[in-house]
Amino acid sequence: MPSGVSSTEINLAVYMERLDSYIDSQTTLNNNLCSNLEKVNSELVDINTWRQKIYGGKTILVALGILIFHTSAIMGSFVALINFMNK
């Protein structure tokens, strides 16, 4: 052991080196987690966008079906009324 350096100072230096290594690894881990969460968030936004488009398409199809059904009912009632009036 060099003169003037105690065992406690060496242990403290080793501890500080390990602490710096731990902090670096945790920083890297946090950065990786944040980037992966951002990817997941952007993919969720894409999924929600597609879901809204699909719901919009379903709504349009239902509205179109109701419109066709309503139009055929009205036309059928006109035909029935004309046939009733002709007799």
PyMOL commands that set and color helices and strands:
alter all, ss='L'
color gray80, all
select helices_A, chain A and resi 7-86
alter helices_A, ss='H'
color red, helices_A
deselect
rebuild
show_as cartoon
